[in-house]
Amino acid sequence: MSKQRYPEQFKTEAVKQITERGHKVADVSARLGVSQHGLYE
């Protein structure tokens, strides 16, 4: 099984939504369709 790769800009924006805008990890992961674990990595 291979890991899905996301563009650097996608990852940066996802992290900004959590760290700078104060969104919850669960909300961002659901909205973007990625696992919470993936966001923490």
C-alpha atoms as one frame of an Amber mdcrd trajectory, in Angstrom:
protein
   0.000   0.000   0.000   1.413   3.391  -0.973   1.061   6.652   0.883  -0.721
   9.470  -0.879   1.503  12.482  -1.475   0.175  15.989  -1.027   1.719  19.157
  -2.482   3.752  21.231  -0.045   1.332  24.151  -0.367  -1.605  21.898   0.602
   0.206  20.728   3.731   1.292  24.241   4.687  -2.229  25.615   4.323  -3.708
  22.753   6.367  -1.289  23.431   9.220  -1.966  27.194   9.070  -5.686  26.555
   9.470  -4.897  24.882  12.786  -1.989  26.909  14.142  -2.821  30.417  12.926
  -6.583  30.420  12.499  -7.440  28.283  15.513  -9.459  25.588  13.733  -9.674
  22.173  15.377  -7.632  19.321  13.894 -10.777  17.177  13.591 -12.579  19.896
  11.627  -9.695  20.523   9.239  -9.099  16.825   8.620 -12.790  16.230   7.868
 -12.984  19.236   5.558  -9.851  18.255   3.629 -10.505  14.521   3.609  -7.300
  13.517   5.374  -6.798  11.647   8.624  -6.148  13.479  11.859  -3.012  11.378
  12.255  -1.813  12.626   8.886  -2.170  16.227  10.009  -0.221  15.583  13.180
   2.624  14.064  11.178
